[in-house]
Amino acid sequence: MSGWDLNPGEINVVLQSVGNHVGGEDGKGGLVGLLDTFGTHVEEAGTKCDSVPIGTALGEFMEEYTDRLKGMVDKSISAITGCSDATMAYVNGNLEMAAKAQRGINETPEELGL
């Protein structure tokens, strides 16, 4: 950690922004919300076009890409969570070092093992 210089406040701003794009403020918007309505919109398009070949193609498209799209959302959520966890570990590490330094403020170098 000696070479790290993280700014948790700025990291939080970025994570919130990315989170809003992925899930919206309520966890049901953003890409998550679009993914929830994706199938309905494609199905409606197939019905409206009133064409068996186009309806078939749209069905095959859904089969091919639905899991991939869900995977993108899942990976995005995982990345946000991982960055948040790593930042908290960094902050907690700094707090532990500060507490250790405070505990040792009245100790002599010999007592600290220096």
Beta strands, then each sheet from edge to edge (+ up, - down):
end
